[in-house]
Amino acid sequence: MRNQNNFEKISILKNDIEKNNNLKSIIELGEIYYNANIFSLAEKYFKMAVKNDSYQGKIKLGKLYLKENRLNLAEKCFKELADNGDSKFQNYLAMVYEKQLRLDLAIKYYELAIKNGNENSIFNLGLLYYENKQYDLAIKFWENLDLEDDPKLCISLADIYHEKNDLKKCENYLKLAGDNSTAYYLLALLYKEQNLEELSEKYFQLGAERDDIDCQIELYKLYESQNKYELVEKYLKLLVGNGNLDAIYDLAEKYMKQEDYNNAVIYYKILENKNLEDTW
């Protein structure tokens, strides 16, 4: 039904473009193709919008080139308006320069965008410093942002404070990340480092409930060391459901030891099918 609706929508938009050269329809059609990953057609219509001097068309064409790593074309799309003081274009141009490893230019345009009120550039410049291990500069930018709605940012700040061996701040930022499986996993590891076993187990369980594979592996290993075989089986099955080949093998072996040959054959068969797939 969705494809049928899309075909009908495309037909209507093309008709409007042919008859009226409607700019809104040109951009909307480009977006449909972009969202469908048909980038050649998306490019066609975004370029058509640019020829009609469309601001949105320039952004969308530049973002398409940025996504496809056609960085010279992306730079060309963004540079003129960036140099004329447009903060959105400054932010995107900085992203181009960052991908080109021209970091001085990336920093220059992020700072210009921040000066012109672009909050996305605050995050992006902090990320640039974070990825280059300039942690104090990353903190300078990131701690001014609203953290409660951005678990990824909280986790990155937690990582910085873990590197700085400030475990309390690390813990605080991981908790600020909220109901997030990666934060739960990292909290569990943090408590494990400090030999706080009950807290570590609690957060591995919270992450496992959110289907985090790393948490499920940790719990499987923990319960195996404690000879809690029902829990071992529980987390092995969760790992099997997530396509973990080691878990499939371990579960098959477990059933063999229990002389539960029917279940053992089921899981060995999965491994056999995987091996066949790899040889095709």
C-alpha positions as CSV (number, residue, x, y, z in Angstrom):
1,M,0.0,0.0,0.0
2,R,2.9,2.4,0.9
3,N,4.6,1.7,-2.5
4,Q,1.3,2.3,-4.3
5,N,0.8,5.6,-2.5
6,N,4.3,6.6,-3.3
7,F,3.8,5.8,-7.0
8,E,0.6,7.9,-7.0
9,K,2.4,10.7,-5.2
10,I,5.3,10.7,-7.6
11,S,2.9,10.8,-10.6
12,I,1.0,13.8,-9.1
13,L,4.3,15.6,-8.3
14,K,5.8,15.0,-11.7
15,N,2.6,16.3,-13.4
16,D,2.7,19.4,-11.2
17,I,6.4,20.0,-12.1
18,E,5.8,19.5,-15.8
19,K,2.8,21.9,-15.9
20,N,3.8,24.5,-13.3
21,N,7.5,24.1,-12.5
22,N,6.3,24.1,-8.8
23,L,9.3,24.5,-6.6
24,K,7.6,22.8,-3.6
25,S,6.8,19.7,-5.7
26,I,10.4,19.6,-7.1
27,I,11.8,19.5,-3.5
28,E,9.2,17.0,-2.3
29,L,9.9,14.7,-5.2
30,G,13.6,14.9,-4.5
31,E,13.0,14.0,-0.8
32,I,10.9,11.0,-1.8
33,Y,13.8,9.6,-3.9
34,Y,16.3,10.6,-1.2
35,N,14.4,8.7,1.5
36,A,14.2,5.7,-0.9
37,N,18.0,5.8,-1.4
38,I,17.6,6.5,-5.1
39,F,20.2,9.2,-4.9
40,S,20.6,9.8,-8.7
41,L,17.0,10.9,-9.0
42,A,17.1,12.8,-5.7
43,E,20.1,14.7,-7.1
44,K,18.3,15.4,-10.4
45,Y,15.4,17.2,-8.6
46,F,17.5,18.9,-6.0
47,K,19.6,20.3,-8.8
48,M,16.5,21.4,-10.5
49,A,15.5,23.3,-7.3
50,V,18.9,24.9,-7.1
51,K,18.4,26.2,-10.7
52,N,15.3,27.8,-9.4
53,D,17.4,29.6,-6.7
54,S,15.9,27.5,-3.9
55,Y,17.6,27.8,-0.5
56,Q,16.2,24.4,0.6
57,G,17.4,22.9,-2.7
58,K,21.0,24.0,-2.0
59,I,20.9,22.5,1.5
60,K,19.4,19.3,0.4
61,L,21.8,18.9,-2.6
62,G,24.8,19.7,-0.4
63,K,23.6,17.2,2.3
64,L,23.2,14.5,-0.4
65,Y,26.8,15.1,-1.6
66,L,28.0,15.0,2.0
67,K,26.2,11.7,2.6
68,E,27.8,10.2,-0.5
69,N,31.2,11.6,0.3
70,R,31.3,13.7,-2.8
71,L,33.0,16.3,-0.8
72,N,34.2,18.7,-3.5
73,L,30.6,19.1,-4.8
74,A,29.3,19.5,-1.2
75,E,31.9,22.2,-0.5
76,K,30.7,24.0,-3.7
77,C,27.1,23.8,-2.5
78,F,27.7,25.3,0.9
79,K,30.6,27.7,0.5
80,E,29.0,30.8,-0.9
81,L,26.2,31.1,1.6
82,A,28.5,30.1,4.4
83,D,30.8,33.0,3.6
84,N,27.8,35.2,3.5
85,G,27.1,34.4,7.1
86,D,24.4,31.7,7.0
87,S,24.9,29.6,10.1
88,K,23.3,26.4,8.6
89,F,25.6,26.5,5.6
90,Q,28.6,27.3,7.9
91,N,27.8,24.2,10.0
92,Y,27.5,21.9,6.9
93,L,30.7,23.4,5.3
94,A,32.5,22.7,8.6
95,M,31.3,19.1,8.4
96,V,32.7,18.9,4.8
97,Y,36.1,20.2,6.0
98,E,36.1,17.8,8.9
99,K,35.6,14.8,6.5
100,Q,38.4,16.2,4.3
101,L,40.6,16.4,7.5
102,R,41.0,20.1,7.0
103,L,40.5,20.6,10.7
104,D,41.6,24.3,11.0
105,L,38.9,25.2,8.4
106,A,36.3,22.9,10.2
107,I,37.0,24.7,13.5
108,K,36.8,28.1,11.8
109,Y,33.3,27.4,10.3
110,Y,31.9,25.7,13.4
111,E,33.0,28.7,15.4
112,L,31.4,31.1,12.9
113,A,28.2,29.0,13.0
114,I,28.2,29.1,16.8
115,K,28.7,32.8,16.8
116,N,25.7,33.1,14.5
117,G,23.5,31.0,16.9
118,N,23.7,27.5,15.5
119,E,23.4,25.0,18.4
120,N,24.2,22.0,16.2
121,S,27.7,23.4,15.7
122,I,28.2,23.4,19.4
123,F,27.7,19.6,19.5
124,N,29.7,19.1,16.3
125,L,32.7,21.1,17.4
126,G,32.7,19.3,20.8
127,L,32.6,16.0,18.9
128,L,35.6,17.1,16.8
129,Y,37.6,17.8,19.9
130,Y,36.4,14.6,21.6
131,E,37.4,12.4,18.6
132,N,40.9,14.1,18.6
133,K,41.2,13.5,22.4
134,Q,41.1,17.2,23.3
135,Y,38.8,16.5,26.1
136,D,38.9,19.8,28.0
137,L,37.8,21.6,24.8
138,A,35.0,19.0,24.2
139,I,33.8,19.6,27.8
140,K,33.9,23.3,27.3
141,F,31.3,23.1,24.5
142,W,29.2,20.1,25.5
143,E,28.5,21.1,29.1
144,N,26.6,24.1,27.9
145,L,24.1,21.9,26.0
146,D,20.8,20.4,27.3
147,L,22.0,16.9,28.2
148,E,18.8,15.3,29.4
149,D,17.5,14.7,25.9
150,D,20.8,13.5,24.4
151,P,21.9,10.1,25.8
152,K,24.7,9.9,23.2
153,L,26.2,13.1,24.4
154,C,25.9,12.0,28.1
155,I,27.8,8.8,27.2
156,S,30.5,10.7,25.4
157,L,31.0,13.0,28.5
158,A,31.0,9.9,30.7
159,D,33.8,8.4,28.5
160,I,35.8,11.6,28.9
161,Y,35.5,11.5,32.7
162,H,36.4,7.8,32.8
163,E,39.6,8.7,30.9
164,K,40.2,11.4,33.5
165,N,39.6,8.8,36.2
166,D,36.8,10.9,37.6
167,L,34.5,8.0,38.2
168,K,31.8,9.9,40.1
169,K,31.2,12.3,37.2
170,C,31.4,9.3,34.8
171,E,28.6,7.6,36.8
172,N,26.5,10.8,36.9
173,Y,26.6,11.3,33.2
174,L,25.8,7.6,32.5
175,K,22.8,7.9,34.8
176,L,21.7,11.1,33.1
177,A,21.6,9.2,29.8
178,G,18.4,7.5,31.1
179,D,16.9,4.3,29.8
180,N,19.6,3.6,27.3
181,S,21.2,0.1,26.8
182,T,24.7,1.4,26.1
183,A,24.6,3.5,29.2
184,Y,23.4,0.5,31.2
185,Y,26.3,-1.6,29.9
186,L,28.9,1.0,30.6
187,L,27.5,1.6,34.1
188,A,27.7,-2.1,34.8
189,L,31.3,-2.2,33.6
190,L,32.0,0.8,35.8
191,Y,30.6,-0.9,38.9
192,K,32.4,-4.1,37.9
193,E,35.7,-2.2,37.9
194,Q,34.9,-1.1,41.5
195,N,33.9,-4.6,42.6
196,L,30.3,-3.5,43.2
197,E,28.9,-6.8,42.0
198,E,25.3,-6.4,42.8
199,L,25.1,-3.0,41.1
200,S,27.0,-4.4,38.1
201,E,24.6,-7.3,37.7
202,K,21.6,-5.0,38.1
203,Y,22.7,-2.8,35.2
204,F,23.7,-5.7,33.0
205,Q,20.2,-7.0,33.5
206,L,18.6,-3.7,32.6
207,G,20.7,-3.6,29.4
208,A,19.9,-7.2,28.6
209,E,16.2,-6.4,28.9
210,R,16.7,-3.8,26.2
211,D,18.3,-6.6,24.1
212,D,21.8,-5.4,24.4
213,I,24.1,-8.2,23.2
214,D,27.1,-7.1,25.3
215,C,25.0,-7.2,28.5
216,Q,23.6,-10.6,27.6
217,I,27.1,-12.0,27.1
218,E,28.3,-10.7,30.4
219,L,25.3,-12.2,32.2
220,Y,25.8,-15.5,30.4
221,K,29.4,-15.6,31.6
222,L,28.5,-14.5,35.1
223,Y,25.8,-17.1,35.6
224,E,27.9,-19.9,34.1
225,S,30.6,-19.1,36.6
226,Q,28.0,-19.3,39.3
227,N,26.5,-22.6,38.0
228,K,23.1,-21.0,37.6
229,Y,22.1,-23.2,34.6
230,E,18.6,-21.9,34.1
231,L,19.9,-18.4,33.8
232,V,22.7,-19.5,31.5
233,E,20.1,-21.1,29.2
234,K,18.0,-18.0,29.3
235,Y,20.8,-15.6,28.2
236,L,22.1,-18.1,25.7
237,K,18.7,-18.2,24.0
238,L,18.5,-14.4,24.0
239,L,22.0,-14.4,22.3
240,V,20.9,-17.0,19.8
241,G,17.9,-14.8,19.0
242,N,20.4,-12.0,18.3
243,G,22.3,-14.2,15.9
244,N,25.4,-14.8,18.1
245,L,27.2,-17.8,16.6
246,D,29.2,-18.6,19.7
247,A,26.0,-18.8,21.7
248,I,24.4,-21.1,19.1
249,Y,27.4,-23.4,19.4
250,D,27.4,-23.2,23.3
251,L,23.7,-23.9,23.5
252,A,24.1,-26.9,21.1
253,E,26.9,-28.3,23.3
254,K,24.8,-27.7,26.4
255,Y,22.0,-29.8,25.1
256,M,24.4,-32.5,24.0
257,K,25.8,-32.8,27.6
258,Q,22.2,-33.0,28.8
259,E,21.5,-35.7,26.2
260,D,18.8,-33.5,24.8
261,Y,19.7,-34.6,21.3
262,N,16.6,-33.1,19.5
263,N,17.4,-29.6,20.7
264,A,21.1,-30.1,20.1
265,V,20.4,-31.1,16.4
266,I,18.3,-27.9,16.0
267,Y,21.2,-25.6,16.9
268,Y,23.9,-27.6,15.1
269,K,21.7,-27.4,12.0
270,I,21.7,-23.6,12.3
271,L,25.5,-23.6,12.4
272,E,25.6,-25.9,9.4
273,N,23.3,-23.6,7.5
274,K,25.6,-20.7,8.4
275,N,28.6,-22.5,7.1
276,L,26.9,-23.4,3.9
277,E,25.9,-19.7,3.5
278,D,29.5,-18.6,3.9
279,T,30.7,-21.0,1.2
280,W,28.2,-19.8,-1.5
